[in-house]
Amino acid sequence: MKRFLPLLVCAVACQSTPEKLPEEQVTHQTNPEFARIRPVALAVLKTEAPEKGLRERSRTELYKQLIEKRKYSPIRLDVVDARTDSKGVFEYSNDVAVDATIQLKITNWRKLQGQNAYQWAADLVMTHRSGVELFRCELKRGVAKSGVDIDYSGVSNRIVSKMIEKLPERPARPE
């Protein structure tokens, strides 16, 4: 019995150890021109992501959080879609006031081997109508635990929340 005791202790300890997930890294840059330009009305472009459910839910989540957490005024998604060409380029016009576009790109999406979790990288970019990049946030090694089926709503919320907290709050318009 004494010979098997170390094996038994190891088996119990190994089973009770929580899964170690990679650490997330978030970096961001805000162009000094951001304060001068003061973007408010944003066109939320379609999210680029490897899975349809992730594309749809993350765009909707970005739209919602821009309003709720950062006080921006995003243009209705159907209006943005009607003004976006087949290559994903938004066409500015005088009849719809848009200061800038914002787009989320999710890459390196993969299930972590032997774990109920997914890992990804993502970029959130705001570009002024003049073409000047106003804000960029990069999330490297984003991680979310998942069950058997992936919860796109939960993952989308996590991705957008991590990145949008770095976005400056809507600047006040000059009076």
N, C-alpha and C positions, 0 to 999 in steps of 0.2 A: 504493500500500500504506500509506503514512504516513497518508492520510486515514481509513482504516478502523481503525487501531491504537487510538485512543481508544474507539471503539465496542466493539472486541473486549475491551479492558480492563474497560469498564463491564459488559459482558455476563457476563464471568467473575466479577467482584466481586459483582454482583447475585445470581448464582446461589449463591455460597458464603456469603452473609450469612444467619445463622440467623434463623428467624422470631421476631419480637418479640411476646411475649405480654403482655397487661395484667398489672399488678402486683396481687397479692391484698391485701385488707385484712381483718383480723380484729379485731373489738372484742368485749369482754365486760363484764358487770356481775354481781357476786355480792352478793346482798342480805345486809346484816349479820346478819339473822335466820338465815342458813344455819348458822352455827356453833352457835346455840342449838337449832335444830330438829334438826339432824344427820340428814338423810335417808339411809337406807340401802337399804330395799326400794323399788325403782322399777318402775312400770308403763311399759314402752316402747310408746307409742301408735304407730299406723300413721303412716308417713312420708307427708307430702303432697308429691307431685312430679308433673311433667307426663308422665312415662313409667313404665309398669308395671315394667319391669326395674329402673329406678332406685329406685322405691318399695320393692320387695321386698328388693333387695340392701342398700340403705342402712339399712333397719330391722334386718336381721339383723346387719349390721356394727356398728351402734350397740350392740345387745344384747351382742355378743361383746366389744367394746372397753370397755364399762362394767365388765365382769368382769376382763378381762385388764390393762387399763391404769389403771383407777381404783378397782378393788376393791369395786364396788357389788354388790348382790344383786338383779338384775332378776327380776321375776316371769316365769314361762314365758309365751311369746307367745300360746299357745293359751288360757291362763287370762285374759290381758288381753283378747284378742279376745272371749271369752265374756261379759266384763263391760263391753264397750264398745257403746253404742247406735249406731243407724244414723247419727247426727249426729257420731259420733266422740268422744262424751263418756264418760269412764270412770266407772263406778258403783262407788264405794267400798262395802265391806261388812265386817262383823266377822269373817267366816270366812277372808278373805285379807288379811294384814297388808301394807298398802302405805302408805309414807310420802309419796310424791310421784309425779307423772307426768313423763315427759320425752318431748318430741316434736321431730322434725326436719322442717322445711318447706323444700323446695327450690323456688326460683322463678327467673324470668328465664332459663330454660334455653334456650341457643341455640348453634348451631354458628357459630364465627367464620368470617366470609367469607374465602375464599382460604387458609384454614389448616386443618390436620388437628387441630383443637382445639375444645373446648366451654367455654363460660363460663356461670356461674350465680351466683345469690345464695342464701344459706341462713340460716335461723334455727334455733337449738337452744334450747329453753325447758324449764326444770324448774319445775314448779308444785306447791307443797305441797297436801295434801288440804284445807286450809282456804281455798285459793284464792290464797294469797300466792305471788307469783313469786319463786323463790329464786335462779335463775340464768338469764342470757340471753347467748347468743353469736351474733354476726352476722358472717357472712362475705360480703363484697362483692367481686364480680369474681373469684370462684374460677375457676381455669383448669386444664384437663387436656388434654394432647395425646392424640390418638386415631388409630387407623388408619382404614380404610374403615368397619369396623363398630365401634360404640361398645362399649367394655369396661366394662359397668356395675359389675362387681366392683371393678375398679381405680379407677373414678371414685368409687364409694361409699366405698371405703377412704380415698381422699384427702380427701373431704368430711368424713367422720366424724373422721379423725385430726386434721385441722386444727382442728376445733372442740372435740373432747373433751380435747385437751391444755390447754385453758383451764378446763375443769371442775375444781373442787377435788376432790382425792382423797377417797375415802369417809372421813367423819369417824368417829372411834372413839366408840362408845356410852359414856355415863358409867358408871362402875363402881359 
